[in-house]
Amino acid sequence: MESLEAELAEARTLDIGALADAIESIGFECTRCGACCKGAEGDDGEPEPHTATVFPDEVRELQDATEYDWRDVARPMPYGLTEGESGPEGETFEWALATDDCGDCTFYAETDGVGECTVHEDRPLICRTYPFSVALGGTAQPMGETVDREGVVRAHECEGLGRDIAREEAEELAAALKERAIRELEEAIAVRDGYEPADPGPGEVVVHDSEGAKRPDGQSYARTDHR
Protein backbone atom coordinates (compact mmCIF):
# COMPACT_ATOMS: atom_id res chain seq x y z
CA MET A 1 0.00 0.00 0.00
CA GLU A 2 1.40 3.38 -1.01
CA SER A 3 1.99 6.04 1.60
CA LEU A 4 -0.19 9.12 1.56
CA GLU A 5 2.87 11.12 0.51
CA ALA A 6 3.41 8.84 -2.50
CA GLU A 7 -0.25 9.16 -3.45
CA LEU A 8 -0.02 12.94 -3.13
CA ALA A 9 3.00 12.99 -5.43
CA GLU A 10 1.01 10.89 -7.91
CA ALA A 11 -2.00 13.20 -7.65
CA ARG A 12 0.17 16.22 -8.42
CA THR A 13 1.31 14.60 -11.66
CA LEU A 14 -2.20 13.84 -12.93
CA ASP A 15 -2.56 15.13 -16.47
CA ILE A 16 -5.64 17.33 -16.85
CA GLY A 17 -5.84 16.58 -20.56
CA ALA A 18 -5.87 12.83 -19.91
CA LEU A 19 -8.51 13.25 -17.22
CA ALA A 20 -10.60 15.32 -19.63
CA ASP A 21 -10.21 12.60 -22.28
CA ALA A 22 -11.56 10.05 -19.80
CA ILE A 23 -14.48 12.27 -18.83
CA GLU A 24 -15.31 12.85 -22.49
CA SER A 25 -15.16 9.10 -23.15
CA ILE A 26 -17.57 8.36 -20.30
CA GLY A 27 -19.77 11.36 -21.03
CA PHE A 28 -21.73 13.53 -18.63
CA GLU A 29 -24.34 16.26 -18.47
CA CYS A 30 -26.05 17.37 -15.28
CA THR A 31 -29.81 16.81 -15.57
CA ARG A 32 -30.54 18.74 -12.36
CA CYS A 33 -32.34 15.72 -10.93
CA GLY A 34 -30.98 16.52 -7.47
CA ALA A 35 -30.17 12.90 -6.60
CA CYS A 36 -26.61 13.75 -5.56
CA CYS A 37 -27.88 16.48 -3.21
CA LYS A 38 -30.59 14.49 -1.45
CA GLY A 39 -30.61 12.03 1.42
CA ALA A 40 -30.98 8.40 0.46
CA GLU A 41 -32.79 5.35 1.75
CA GLY A 42 -30.51 3.00 3.65
CA ASP A 43 -30.37 -0.79 3.42
CA ASP A 44 -32.65 -0.96 6.43
CA GLY A 45 -35.24 1.24 4.74
CA GLU A 46 -34.47 4.16 7.03
CA PRO A 47 -33.50 7.53 5.57
CA GLU A 48 -29.78 8.34 5.49
CA PRO A 49 -28.84 12.04 5.49
CA HIS A 50 -26.81 13.37 2.57
CA THR A 51 -23.06 13.33 3.24
CA ALA A 52 -20.63 15.40 1.17
CA THR A 53 -17.16 16.15 2.48
CA VAL A 54 -16.25 19.81 2.83
CA PHE A 55 -12.83 21.24 3.74
CA PRO A 56 -12.46 23.83 6.54
CA ASP A 57 -11.61 26.66 4.15
CA GLU A 58 -14.60 25.72 1.99
CA VAL A 59 -16.83 26.05 5.06
CA ARG A 60 -15.53 29.58 5.59
CA GLU A 61 -16.03 30.43 1.91
CA LEU A 62 -19.64 29.30 2.18
CA GLN A 63 -20.01 31.33 5.37
CA ASP A 64 -18.77 34.42 3.54
CA ALA A 65 -21.12 33.74 0.62
CA THR A 66 -24.18 33.18 2.80
CA GLU A 67 -23.40 34.88 6.14
CA TYR A 68 -24.36 31.60 7.82
CA ASP A 69 -22.92 30.30 11.06
CA TRP A 70 -20.50 27.36 10.86
CA ARG A 71 -23.18 24.92 12.06
CA ASP A 72 -25.50 26.10 9.27
CA VAL A 73 -22.86 25.19 6.67
CA ALA A 74 -21.25 22.03 8.02
CA ARG A 75 -21.77 19.24 10.50
CA PRO A 76 -19.45 16.56 11.89
CA MET A 77 -19.21 13.61 9.51
CA PRO A 78 -21.24 10.90 11.29
CA TYR A 79 -18.79 8.07 10.54
CA GLY A 80 -17.03 7.05 13.76
CA LEU A 81 -19.54 8.72 16.08
CA THR A 82 -21.78 6.78 18.43
CA GLU A 83 -25.27 7.62 19.64
CA GLY A 84 -25.18 8.68 23.28
CA GLU A 85 -28.02 9.53 25.64
CA SER A 86 -28.18 13.12 24.38
CA GLY A 87 -27.14 12.55 20.76
CA PRO A 88 -23.99 11.79 18.77
CA GLU A 89 -20.70 11.73 20.62
CA GLY A 90 -17.07 10.83 20.01
CA GLU A 91 -14.40 11.78 17.48
CA THR A 92 -14.59 12.03 13.69
CA PHE A 93 -12.20 13.21 11.00
CA GLU A 94 -14.19 15.15 8.42
CA TRP A 95 -16.86 17.78 7.98
CA ALA A 96 -19.97 17.15 5.90
CA LEU A 97 -22.27 19.74 4.39
CA ALA A 98 -25.19 20.53 6.68
CA THR A 99 -28.54 18.90 5.98
CA ASP A 100 -32.17 19.88 6.46
CA ASP A 101 -34.86 17.94 8.29
CA CYS A 102 -35.33 15.67 5.26
CA GLY A 103 -31.65 14.77 5.13
CA ASP A 104 -31.07 16.80 1.95
CA CYS A 105 -28.17 19.22 1.54
CA THR A 106 -29.16 22.47 3.18
CA PHE A 107 -28.19 24.35 0.01
CA TYR A 108 -30.42 22.28 -2.26
CA ALA A 109 -33.68 23.72 -3.59
CA GLU A 110 -36.19 22.18 -5.95
CA THR A 111 -38.90 23.77 -8.10
CA ASP A 112 -41.30 21.62 -10.12
CA GLY A 113 -38.92 18.68 -9.92
CA VAL A 114 -35.90 20.66 -11.13
CA GLY A 115 -33.04 20.86 -8.66
CA GLU A 116 -30.87 23.87 -7.94
CA CYS A 117 -27.77 24.48 -5.83
CA THR A 118 -28.29 27.81 -4.11
CA VAL A 119 -24.52 28.28 -3.69
CA HIS A 120 -23.54 26.92 -7.10
CA GLU A 121 -20.65 29.33 -7.68
CA ASP A 122 -19.20 28.58 -4.23
CA ARG A 123 -19.96 24.86 -4.02
CA PRO A 124 -17.24 22.55 -2.61
CA LEU A 125 -14.92 20.51 -4.78
CA ILE A 126 -16.75 17.25 -4.16
CA CYS A 127 -19.89 18.83 -5.60
CA ARG A 128 -17.98 20.34 -8.54
CA THR A 129 -16.59 16.93 -9.50
CA TYR A 130 -19.55 14.59 -8.91
CA PRO A 131 -20.14 11.98 -10.29
CA PHE A 132 -16.39 11.49 -10.91
CA SER A 133 -13.44 10.52 -8.74
CA VAL A 134 -9.90 9.33 -9.38
CA ALA A 135 -8.58 5.93 -8.35
CA LEU A 136 -6.04 7.01 -5.76
CA GLY A 137 -6.27 5.26 -2.41
CA GLY A 138 -6.25 8.41 -0.29
CA THR A 139 -8.98 10.12 -2.29
CA ALA A 140 -11.77 7.60 -1.73
CA GLN A 141 -15.18 9.10 -0.96
CA PRO A 142 -18.53 7.61 0.05
CA MET A 143 -19.88 8.35 -3.43
CA GLY A 144 -21.42 4.98 -4.12
CA GLU A 145 -20.45 2.10 -6.35
CA THR A 146 -18.36 2.68 -9.46
CA VAL A 147 -20.52 2.22 -12.57
CA ASP A 148 -17.96 3.16 -15.25
CA ARG A 149 -14.23 3.74 -15.48
CA GLU A 150 -11.65 5.05 -17.90
CA GLY A 151 -8.00 5.04 -16.87
CA VAL A 152 -7.80 6.43 -13.31
CA VAL A 153 -11.19 8.13 -13.60
CA ARG A 154 -14.14 6.50 -11.90
CA ALA A 155 -17.78 7.40 -12.52
CA HIS A 156 -20.44 6.88 -9.89
CA GLU A 157 -24.17 6.43 -10.20
CA CYS A 158 -25.80 9.39 -11.93
CA GLU A 159 -28.49 9.64 -14.60
CA GLY A 160 -26.41 12.24 -16.45
CA LEU A 161 -23.64 9.79 -17.36
CA GLY A 162 -23.22 8.78 -21.00
CA ARG A 163 -24.27 12.15 -22.39
CA ASP A 164 -22.11 14.33 -24.64
CA ILE A 165 -19.91 16.86 -22.84
CA ALA A 166 -18.11 19.80 -24.44
CA ARG A 167 -14.31 19.68 -24.32
CA GLU A 168 -14.11 22.94 -22.40
CA GLU A 169 -16.47 21.59 -19.73
CA ALA A 170 -14.56 18.30 -19.56
CA GLU A 171 -11.29 20.17 -19.00
CA GLU A 172 -12.86 22.37 -16.32
CA LEU A 173 -14.21 19.29 -14.54
CA ALA A 174 -10.84 17.53 -14.92
CA ALA A 175 -8.98 20.46 -13.35
CA ALA A 176 -11.36 20.41 -10.38
CA LEU A 177 -10.97 16.64 -10.10
CA LYS A 178 -7.18 16.94 -9.89
CA GLU A 179 -7.46 19.77 -7.35
CA ARG A 180 -9.82 17.68 -5.24
CA ALA A 181 -7.50 14.65 -5.29
CA ILE A 182 -4.60 16.81 -4.12
CA ARG A 183 -6.64 18.59 -1.45
CA GLU A 184 -8.02 15.34 -0.02
CA LEU A 185 -4.54 13.90 0.38
CA GLU A 186 -3.12 17.11 1.84
CA GLU A 187 -5.99 17.13 4.32
CA ALA A 188 -5.46 13.47 5.23
CA ILE A 189 -1.73 14.00 5.82
CA ALA A 190 -2.33 17.09 7.97
CA VAL A 191 -4.97 15.27 10.05
CA ARG A 192 -2.69 12.28 10.52
CA ASP A 193 0.33 14.37 11.51
CA GLY A 194 -1.59 16.68 13.83
CA TYR A 195 -3.87 14.15 15.49
CA GLU A 196 -3.93 13.95 19.27
CA PRO A 197 -6.70 12.02 21.05
CA ALA A 198 -9.21 14.57 22.32
CA ASP A 199 -10.92 12.43 24.96
CA PRO A 200 -14.37 14.01 24.50
CA GLY A 201 -16.78 13.65 27.39
CA PRO A 202 -20.35 12.30 27.25
CA GLY A 203 -22.42 14.17 24.67
CA GLU A 204 -19.37 15.83 23.13
CA VAL A 205 -18.27 15.62 19.51
CA VAL A 206 -14.78 16.49 18.29
CA VAL A 207 -13.88 16.88 14.61
CA HIS A 208 -10.22 16.52 13.65
CA ASP A 209 -9.37 18.41 10.47
CA SER A 210 -6.20 19.83 8.94
CA GLU A 211 -6.36 22.80 11.32
CA GLY A 212 -6.66 20.76 14.51
CA ALA A 213 -9.41 19.54 16.80
CA LYS A 214 -12.68 21.47 16.63
CA ARG A 215 -16.08 21.53 18.26
CA PRO A 216 -19.20 21.21 16.05
CA ASP A 217 -19.42 25.02 15.88
CA GLY A 218 -15.98 25.17 14.25
CA GLN A 219 -14.22 26.55 17.32
CA SER A 220 -10.97 25.00 18.54
CA TYR A 221 -11.42 22.19 21.02
CA ALA A 222 -9.64 22.70 24.32
CA ARG A 223 -8.62 19.25 25.57
CA THR A 224 -9.75 18.62 29.10
CA ASP A 225 -9.43 15.66 31.44
CA HIS A 226 -12.80 13.95 31.85
CA ARG A 227 -11.55 11.26 34.20
C-alpha positions in Angstrom: 0.0 0.0 0.0 1.4 3.4 -1.0 2.0 6.0 1.6 -0.2 9.1 1.6 2.9 11.1 0.5 3.4 8.8 -2.5 -0.3 9.2 -3.5 0.0 12.9 -3.1 3.0 13.0 -5.4 1.0 10.9 -7.9 -2.0 13.2 -7.6 0.2 16.2 -8.4 1.3 14.6 -11.7 -2.2 13.8 -12.9 -2.6 15.1 -16.5 -5.6 17.3 -16.8 -5.8 16.6 -20.6 -5.9 12.8 -19.9 -8.5 13.3 -17.2 -10.6 15.3 -19.6 -10.2 12.6 -22.3 -11.6 10.1 -19.8 -14.5 12.3 -18.8 -15.3 12.8 -22.5 -15.2 9.1 -23.2 -17.6 8.4 -20.3 -19.8 11.4 -21.0 -21.7 13.5 -18.6 -24.3 16.3 -18.5 -26.0 17.4 -15.3 -29.8 16.8 -15.6 -30.5 18.7 -12.4 -32.3 15.7 -10.9 -31.0 16.5 -7.5 -30.2 12.9 -6.6 -26.6 13.8 -5.6 -27.9 16.5 -3.2 -30.6 14.5 -1.4 -30.6 12.0 1.4 -31.0 8.4 0.5 -32.8 5.3 1.8 -30.5 3.0 3.6 -30.4 -0.8 3.4 -32.7 -1.0 6.4 -35.2 1.2 4.7 -34.5 4.2 7.0 -33.5 7.5 5.6 -29.8 8.3 5.5 -28.8 12.0 5.5 -26.8 13.4 2.6 -23.1 13.3 3.2 -20.6 15.4 1.2 -17.2 16.1 2.5 -16.3 19.8 2.8 -12.8 21.2 3.7 -12.5 23.8 6.5 -11.6 26.7 4.2 -14.6 25.7 2.0 -16.8 26.1 5.1 -15.5 29.6 5.6 -16.0 30.4 1.9 -19.6 29.3 2.2 -20.0 31.3 5.4 -18.8 34.4 3.5 -21.1 33.7 0.6 -24.2 33.2 2.8 -23.4 34.9 6.1 -24.4 31.6 7.8 -22.9 30.3 11.1 -20.5 27.4 10.9 -23.2 24.9 12.1 -25.5 26.1 9.3 -22.9 25.2 6.7 -21.2 22.0 8.0 -21.8 19.2 10.5 -19.4 16.6 11.9 -19.2 13.6 9.5 -21.2 10.9 11.3 -18.8 8.1 10.5 -17.0 7.1 13.8 -19.5 8.7 16.1 -21.8 6.8 18.4 -25.3 7.6 19.6 -25.2 8.7 23.3 -28.0 9.5 25.6 -28.2 13.1 24.4 -27.1 12.6 20.8 -24.0 11.8 18.8 -20.7 11.7 20.6 -17.1 10.8 20.0 -14.4 11.8 17.5 -14.6 12.0 13.7 -12.2 13.2 11.0 -14.2 15.2 8.4 -16.9 17.8 8.0 -20.0 17.1 5.9 -22.3 19.7 4.4 -25.2 20.5 6.7 -28.5 18.9 6.0 -32.2 19.9 6.5 -34.9 17.9 8.3 -35.3 15.7 5.3 -31.7 14.8 5.1 -31.1 16.8 1.9 -28.2 19.2 1.5 -29.2 22.5 3.2 -28.2 24.3 0.0 -30.4 22.3 -2.3 -33.7 23.7 -3.6 -36.2 22.2 -5.9 -38.9 23.8 -8.1 -41.3 21.6 -10.1 -38.9 18.7 -9.9 -35.9 20.7 -11.1 -33.0 20.9 -8.7 -30.9 23.9 -7.9 -27.8 24.5 -5.8 -28.3 27.8 -4.1 -24.5 28.3 -3.7 -23.5 26.9 -7.1 -20.7 29.3 -7.7 -19.2 28.6 -4.2 -20.0 24.9 -4.0 -17.2 22.6 -2.6 -14.9 20.5 -4.8 -16.8 17.3 -4.2 -19.9 18.8 -5.6 -18.0 20.3 -8.5 -16.6 16.9 -9.5 -19.5 14.6 -8.9 -20.1 12.0 -10.3 -16.4 11.5 -10.9 -13.4 10.5 -8.7 -9.9 9.3 -9.4 -8.6 5.9 -8.4 -6.0 7.0 -5.8 -6.3 5.3 -2.4 -6.2 8.4 -0.3 -9.0 10.1 -2.3 -11.8 7.6 -1.7 -15.2 9.1 -1.0 -18.5 7.6 0.1 -19.9 8.3 -3.4 -21.4 5.0 -4.1 -20.5 2.1 -6.3 -18.4 2.7 -9.5 -20.5 2.2 -12.6 -18.0 3.2 -15.2 -14.2 3.7 -15.5 -11.7 5.1 -17.9 -8.0 5.0 -16.9 -7.8 6.4 -13.3 -11.2 8.1 -13.6 -14.1 6.5 -11.9 -17.8 7.4 -12.5 -20.4 6.9 -9.9 -24.2 6.4 -10.2 -25.8 9.4 -11.9 -28.5 9.6 -14.6 -26.4 12.2 -16.4 -23.6 9.8 -17.4 -23.2 8.8 -21.0 -24.3 12.2 -22.4 -22.1 14.3 -24.6 -19.9 16.9 -22.8 -18.1 19.8 -24.4 -14.3 19.7 -24.3 -14.1 22.9 -22.4 -16.5 21.6 -19.7 -14.6 18.3 -19.6 -11.3 20.2 -19.0 -12.9 22.4 -16.3 -14.2 19.3 -14.5 -10.8 17.5 -14.9 -9.0 20.5 -13.3 -11.4 20.4 -10.4 -11.0 16.6 -10.1 -7.2 16.9 -9.9 -7.5 19.8 -7.4 -9.8 17.7 -5.2 -7.5 14.7 -5.3 -4.6 16.8 -4.1 -6.6 18.6 -1.5 -8.0 15.3 0.0 -4.5 13.9 0.4 -3.1 17.1 1.8 -6.0 17.1 4.3 -5.5 13.5 5.2 -1.7 14.0 5.8 -2.3 17.1 8.0 -5.0 15.3 10.0 -2.7 12.3 10.5 0.3 14.4 11.5 -1.6 16.7 13.8 -3.9 14.1 15.5 -3.9 14.0 19.3 -6.7 12.0 21.1 -9.2 14.6 22.3 -10.9 12.4 25.0 -14.4 14.0 24.5 -16.8 13.6 27.4 -20.4 12.3 27.3 -22.4 14.2 24.7 -19.4 15.8 23.1 -18.3 15.6 19.5 -14.8 16.5 18.3 -13.9 16.9 14.6 -10.2 16.5 13.6 -9.4 18.4 10.5 -6.2 19.8 8.9 -6.4 22.8 11.3 -6.7 20.8 14.5 -9.4 19.5 16.8 -12.7 21.5 16.6 -16.1 21.5 18.3 -19.2 21.2 16.0 -19.4 25.0 15.9 -16.0 25.2 14.2 -14.2 26.6 17.3 -11.0 25.0 18.5 -11.4 22.2 21.0 -9.6 22.7 24.3 -8.6 19.2 25.6 -9.8 18.6 29.1 -9.4 15.7 31.4 -12.8 13.9 31.9 -11.5 11.3 34.2 
